[in-house]
């Protein structure tokens, strides 16, 4: 069974919103102009959902071949996984080791 995409999930959620809205504001109580405006708004919303590439914020990942990159990864909590992958330790452990070694010299 194929995995559901975020677009599918957002589309289904908006459909549920439309159903709930129609149950609270029955269409037979609205004028033709209001119905046309609501339909246009719904179609525009579905088009926006379809054309949106990323629903979640994308964090840029800095890339470099030197150790200063580890400091960039340590500064940003979303990149701590990259830090651990690179140095095989947490940023807080790295800072403790760094400060201990600088006191010894």
VOMI-894516 format. One record per residue: y, x, z of N, C-alpha, C, CB in turn; residue in one letter. Coordinates in steps of 0.1 Angstrom, whole numbers, padded with zeros to 4 digits, always signed. Glycine has a CB too. Example, Ala and Ser with C-alpha at 12.3 -4.5 7.8 and 13.67 -1.06 7.14 Angstrom:
! residues 2
-0057+0132+0078-0045+0123+0078-0033+0132+0078-0045+0113+0090A -0022+0128+0071-0011+0137+0071+0000+0129+0079-0006+0141+0057S 
This chain:
! residues 105
-0012+0008+0000+0000+0000+0000+0012+0009+0000+0000-0010+0012X +0022+0007-0009+0033+0016-0010+0043+0014+0002+0041+0013-0023X +0049+0025+0005+0058+0024+0017+0071+0017+0013+0062+0039+0021X +0076+0009+0022+0088+0001+0020+0100+0011+0021+0090-0010+0030X +0109+0009+0011+0121+0018+0011+0132+0012+0019+0126+0020-0004X +0142+0020+0022+0153+0015+0030+0161+0004+0022+0163+0026+0034X +0161+0005+0009+0168-0005+0001+0160-0018+0002+0168+0000-0014X +0147-0018+0002+0139-0030+0004+0142-0037+0018+0124-0028+0002X +0142-0028+0028+0145-0033+0041+0159-0039+0042+0143-0021+0051X +0169-0033+0037+0182-0038+0038+0183-0051+0029+0193-0028+0032X +0177-0052+0018+0177-0064+0009+0171-0075+0017+0170-0061-0004X +0159-0073+0023+0152-0084+0031+0161-0088+0042+0139-0079+0036X +0167-0079+0049+0176-0083+0060+0188-0091+0055+0181-0070+0067X +0193-0088+0044+0204-0096+0039+0199-0110+0034+0211-0089+0027X +0187-0110+0029+0182-0124+0025+0180-0132+0038+0168-0122+0018X +0175-0126+0049+0174-0134+0061+0188-0138+0066+0168-0125+0072X +0198-0130+0065+0212-0134+0068+0216-0146+0060+0221-0122+0066X +0213-0146+0047+0217-0157+0038+0210-0170+0042+0213-0153+0023X +0197-0169+0046+0190-0181+0050+0196-0186+0063+0175-0177+0052X +0199-0178+0072+0205-0182+0085+0219-0188+0082+0206-0171+0095X +0226-0182+0074+0239-0187+0070+0238-0201+0064+0247-0178+0061X +0229-0203+0055+0227-0216+0049+0223-0227+0059+0218-0215+0037X +0215-0223+0069+0211-0232+0079+0222-0236+0088+0199-0227+0087X +0232-0227+0090+0243-0230+0099+0254-0237+0091+0249-0218+0105X +0256-0234+0078+0266-0239+0069+0259-0245+0057+0277-0229+0065X +0254-0257+0059+0246-0263+0047+0255-0264+0035+0241-0277+0051X +0249-0260+0023+0256-0259+0011+0262-0273+0006+0247-0254+0000X +0255-0284+0010+0261-0297+0006+0274-0300+0013+0250-0308+0009X +0278-0293+0023+0291-0295+0029+0302-0287+0023+0290-0292+0044X +0299-0278+0014+0309-0269+0008+0313-0274-0006+0303-0255+0007X +0325-0271-0010+0329-0275-0023+0323-0266-0034+0345-0275-0024X +0324-0270-0046+0319-0261-0057+0326-0248-0057+0321-0269-0071X +0339-0247-0055+0346-0234-0055+0341-0225-0044+0361-0237-0053X +0338-0231-0032+0333-0223-0021+0319-0218-0023+0334-0232-0008X +0311-0227-0030+0297-0223-0033+0298-0211-0043+0289-0235-0039X +0306-0212-0053+0307-0202-0064+0312-0189-0057+0317-0206-0075X +0322-0190-0048+0327-0178-0042+0316-0171-0033+0339-0181-0033X +0308-0180-0026+0297-0174-0018+0286-0168-0026+0291-0186-0009X +0283-0174-0038+0273-0168-0047+0278-0155-0052+0270-0178-0058X +0291-0154-0056+0296-0142-0061+0296-0131-0051+0311-0144-0066X +0299-0135-0038+0299-0125-0027+0285-0120-0025+0305-0132-0014X +0275-0129-0025+0261-0125-0023+0256-0116-0035+0252-0137-0022X +0260-0119-0047+0256-0110-0058+0262-0097-0057+0260-0117-0071X +0275-0096-0053+0282-0083-0052+0275-0075-0041+0297-0085-0049X +0271-0082-0030+0265-0075-0019+0251-0069-0023+0262-0084-0007X +0243-0077-0031+0230-0071-0036+0233-0060-0045+0223-0083-0042X +0243-0061-0053+0246-0050-0063+0250-0037-0055+0257-0054-0072X +0258-0039-0044+0261-0027-0036+0249-0021-0029+0271-0031-0025X +0240-0029-0024+0227-0024-0018+0219-0017-0029+0219-0036-0013X +0218-0022-0041+0211-0015-0051+0217-0002-0055+0210-0025-0064X +0230-0001-0056+0237+0011-0061+0240+0021-0050+0250+0007-0067X +0237+0018-0037+0239+0027-0026+0228+0037-0026+0241+0020-0013X +0231+0050-0027+0221+0061-0027+0216+0064-0014+0227+0073-0034X +0225+0065-0004+0220+0069+0010+0226+0060+0020+0225+0084+0013X +0218+0053+0028+0222+0045+0038+0225+0052+0051+0212+0034+0041X +0218+0063+0053+0220+0071+0065+0229+0083+0062+0207+0076+0071X +0236+0088+0072+0245+0099+0069+0237+0112+0066+0254+0102+0082X +0241+0119+0056+0234+0131+0052+0242+0143+0058+0233+0132+0037X +0235+0151+0066+0241+0163+0071+0238+0175+0062+0235+0166+0085X +0249+0181+0057+0247+0193+0049+0240+0204+0057+0260+0198+0043X +0230+0211+0050+0223+0222+0057+0228+0235+0051+0208+0220+0055X +0235+0243+0059+0240+0256+0055+0228+0265+0051+0249+0262+0065X +0229+0273+0041+0219+0282+0037+0225+0296+0035+0212+0277+0024X +0217+0306+0040+0221+0320+0039+0208+0328+0043+0233+0323+0049X +0209+0341+0040+0197+0349+0042+0199+0358+0054+0194+0358+0030X +0209+0356+0063+0212+0365+0074+0211+0357+0087+0226+0371+0072X +0211+0364+0098+0210+0359+0111+0222+0350+0115+0208+0370+0121X +0233+0352+0110+0245+0344+0114+0242+0329+0111+0257+0348+0106X +0233+0326+0102+0229+0312+0099+0223+0306+0112+0219+0312+0087X +0216+0313+0120+0210+0308+0132+0221+0302+0141+0202+0319+0140X +0233+0309+0142+0244+0304+0150+0249+0290+0144+0255+0314+0150X +0249+0289+0131+0253+0276+0125+0244+0265+0128+0254+0278+0109X +0231+0268+0128+0220+0258+0132+0221+0255+0147+0206+0264+0129X +0225+0265+0155+0226+0262+0169+0238+0254+0173+0227+0276+0177X +0248+0254+0165+0260+0246+0168+0258+0231+0165+0272+0251+0159X +0250+0227+0156+0248+0213+0152+0235+0208+0157+0249+0212+0136X +0235+0199+0167+0222+0193+0172+0213+0188+0161+0225+0183+0182X +0217+0181+0150+0208+0177+0140+0200+0188+0133+0215+0169+0130X +0206+0201+0134+0199+0212+0128+0191+0221+0137+0210+0220+0121X +0189+0216+0150+0182+0224+0159+0167+0226+0155+0182+0217+0173X +0162+0216+0148+0148+0218+0142+0147+0230+0133+0144+0205+0135X +0158+0231+0124+0158+0243+0115+0159+0256+0123+0170+0241+0105X +0167+0256+0134+0169+0267+0142+0155+0271+0148+0179+0265+0154X +0148+0261+0153+0135+0264+0159+0125+0269+0148+0129+0252+0166X +0126+0264+0137+0117+0268+0126+0120+0282+0122+0118+0258+0114X +0132+0286+0122+0137+0299+0118+0133+0310+0129+0152+0299+0115X +0136+0307+0141+0134+0317+0152+0123+0314+0162+0147+0318+0160X +0116+0303+0160+0105+0299+0169+0109+0298+0184+0094+0309+0167X +0121+0294+0186+0126+0291+0200+0137+0282+0200+0130+0305+0207X +0140+0275+0211+0151+0266+0211+0165+0273+0212+0150+0256+0223X +0175+0266+0208+0189+0273+0208+0192+0277+0223+0199+0263+0203X +0189+0268+0233+0192+0272+0246+0185+0284+0251+0189+0260+0256X +0172+0285+0247+0164+0297+0251+0170+0310+0244+0149+0296+0247X +0174+0308+0232+0180+0319+0224+0193+0324+0231+0183+0315+0210X +0201+0315+0236+0214+0318+0242+0211+0326+0255+0222+0306+0245X +0201+0321+0263+0197+0328+0275+0193+0342+0272+0186+0320+0283X +0184+0344+0263+0179+0357+0259+0190+0366+0254+0168+0356+0248X +0199+0360+0246+0211+0368+0241+0220+0373+0252+0219+0359+0231X +0223+0364+0261+0232+0368+0272+0225+0378+0282+0237+0356+0280X +0212+0376+0284+0205+0386+0293+0205+0399+0286+0191+0381+0295X +0202+0400+0273+0202+0413+0267+0215+0420+0266+0196+0412+0253X +0226+0412+0265+0239+0418+0264+0244+0423+0278+0250+0408+0259X +0238+0417+0289+0242+0422+0302+0234+0435+0305+0238+0412+0313X +0223+0437+0299+0215+0449+0301+0221+0462+0295+0201+0447+0296X +0228+0459+0284+0234+0471+0276+0248+0474+0281+0235+0467+0262X 
